Each structure stands twice: as C-alpha cells, then as structure tokens.
C-alpha cells in the first residue's frame, strides 16, 4: 500500500517540482508527503505525529547520528553510568506525559539537587562575594513573576500566532529586563531565571523582557512556586525517549545527513540530502517542515527569497555548546557558577562565556560545562573558553593545583543556535508578525524554540499547533 502511494506521489511531484538530479548526482530519488529537516525536540516529535497520527509519509533529515538535539546523555565508558550533559529535565507541559507514556518511557518528578554552590568571576578567576537569595525571597519573587508572566501566557504559548501587533505590544514586554525586575521587585528570582533557562541571552539586565519571558515562561515559573513540575526519565537516561522515537521511525530517518540544495514552490519542494558518506538522496515532497533554528546561515541551502532574507537577516542568535570535563582540582559535589564581579542579582557575564563547572553525581570529579557565545564563536573557541576559565581559577588560587593535573575532556557537543531574536527596534516594529508570515510560504513550515520557548516540551506543543496547518489539503 505504501509503495503504491509513494509511486503515485513521485509522478505528481516530478510534474510540480523540477528534479535537481540534473545538476547534482544522487543515489536515489524518493517521494514523501512531508520532508522534515532537523531531528531535535520539535522535529522528532513532529515526525511521530505527522506519520503516526495524521497518516502522512515523512522523511526526517538529521545531521547527527541520533535524534534528540539538546538532549545529550553521555555514558561513562568505564562505569556504564549515564550523565545528562544537555537537557536535565522536561517541563510537564502540554502533551508531555502522554508522549512519554506512548513510548513506555517512565518519568519521575524532579527534585531539588543537594549540591554545594560557589560563585567566581571566570574572567579573573577570583571568588565573588555573592549572597544568594533566601528560599523565602526567591519564592516571593517567583510568585510575583509567575503572575506577571501568566498575563501574557496565551499570547506566547505554545506559539506566537496571536501575539499583539506592533502598536499593541504590552509596554512591560519591551522594557529592559533589569528595569522590569526592579519595577516589580522580582530581583531574587533572576539568578534562577538566568541559570535555568535564560542564560543564552547573556546579561539579562539589558535584554527585552519579552525574550527573557520567552525563555522562562509562566509554566516554568510555576515550578518554582510549587504549582508546576519538571520530569526526568526514570532510567536516568533522557536519551531513552528519542531512542524509542528512532526505533519507531526506522528508515524514514536519514541520519548524519544535511540538506545541500533545495527547490521550493507553492506546489511542493525538492530537497537533496547528503550524508557524511557522500551518498545523496533527492526527496520530493508536498510540504517542508524546518525544525532547525531559522538563521540565514542554517537556511542557506534552501535558496531563500527576498522576503525570507529580509525578515531573517534581522535576527541574531547565541551559539551553545555542552560537554563534560574532569580534573581532581575541581571539587567534587561543588558547582562553581560564573558570576559578575559585582555580585548583583541582576548582573551577569556578557557573551561569550562559560556558564559553570557543574558537579555531576560522580566520585571521579566529573563536571558538566555549558558555553554560550556570539555568532563567531566556533567549537574551538568554545573549548578555549572552558580551558581559559579553568586556568584563570588555578592562577588566582581559587582552584589548587595538585600534582600538575590539568583539565581533561570527557565529551563535547555543538548545540547550535539558541535564543534566535531580533533587536528591540525591530520587535517594536512588528517583527513577530513578519516572522510568522513565513509559515506556509513556499510550501514551507517551521517549528522549534525560535517559534515558541527555549524548552523541549513547549516546542512539542508548538509542533502540535503547526501540524494541522502543515497537512491541510494533503
């Protein structure tokens, strides 16, 4: 049945979309209803829903050898113990628990970790005289923040389909977040907001409140008031959910592949995917779903038209990297957080920086590291941030140099572009409506964090809002 349907689609698609094979050698040509680019949170989830629940054939193109994106579970080859070096927990939002149940993946409610935390200025290596908010101060601040964020929840989640036009954007969302925090007395919540979800924005004080709230929306704020929860996979291996998705999707996923060329019209698309082995596949489809960050560089193979370039060239983004390191000089069960020298609750390092050396529950002095940089920071530069910060801590005497032992890398991963955003001027001028006008343009739809929130399960929910539009008329 599927083979017969596919053969009919090839005939229809070839008429609508000229083949790219004349200029690019391919190994095979296939036809699908929908081609999805990006197997991170939103793309992998969407692939399941489109194929299994809407009955449409799909091809999913993923650059890595596995699905899951920022879920980055590393297993210690010596002990077999898994460690989460990317996403640590999932916000219980939307269809989250049902999706885990669908794949028989057990989840538990996350609990507060008991880890000693210290603060240092990684640019100098010295400890920072930092007084953390008390539990009572933090709770009171989050109760206020949650109520403020809930005023805008429906216009921001699961997506920005109903975001106000330029002349009606609430003034609070356009304030610098430092001014917003002082206006409402929520300073005690800001260190957690930065550390948990909004760190990719850099120094929050100068960021528009809209982008901070997009990173740390109302459902996440409710977690810190006791009215929401986060989940972790019971096996202590968050990758399990995406491995189950991978098993289900089977050969419909093209791993270790990237799009090298595409042709898009209002009648359909043709995409050429190339694997690391050099093999190429031409995929004809009626619709395209892009689930990678919508940056101009990421979308270069799709031959963006003038409208798309005009809108997407207004964006900037942060590059994110994650990894694991080990050194006996890093204290076990102690997390060292990079903090501005002032010790102010509203003041954080500017891009580019290492967020922290976060202690993992390991007797071997394993620490997780997260690096955030501007658009020019590559993998080598990211590693350099970690190594330079470590050396600064050693040189300042903050870390004792024991026996000449240095820093060793356990794992490193490029998490790509995060916090895709526009400047305040463009935001005030209606950038959100411009961005959303790209949905459906040239048979192309979009999902992912840039369109929702920088969190896994809200991007699942956003995919749920896109898919009915995507498949309409197929």
Secondary structure, 3 states (H helix, E strand, C coil): CHHHHHHHHHHHHHHHCCCCCCCCCCCEEEEEEEEEECCCHHHHHHHHHHHHHCCCCEEEECCCCCCCCCCCEEECCCCCCEEECCCCCEECCCCHHHHHHHCCCCEEECCCCCCEEEEEECCCCEECCCCCCCHHHHHHHHHHHHHHHHCCHHHHCCCCCCCCCHHHCCHHHHCEHHHHHHHHCCHHHHHHHHHHHHHHHCCHHHCEHHHHHHHCCHHHHHHCCCCCCEEEECCCCCCHHHHHHHHHHHHHEECCEEEEEEEEECCEEEEEEEECCCCEEEEEEEEEEECCCCCCCCCHHHCCCHHHHHHHCCEEEEEEEEEEEECCCCCCCEEEEECCCCCCCCCCCCCCEEEEEEECCCCCCEEEEEEEECCCCCHHHHHHHHHHHHHHHHHCCCCCCCCCCCCEEEEEEEEEEEEEEECHHHHHCCHHHHHHCCCCHHHEEECCHHHCCCCHHHHHHHHHHHHHHHHCCC
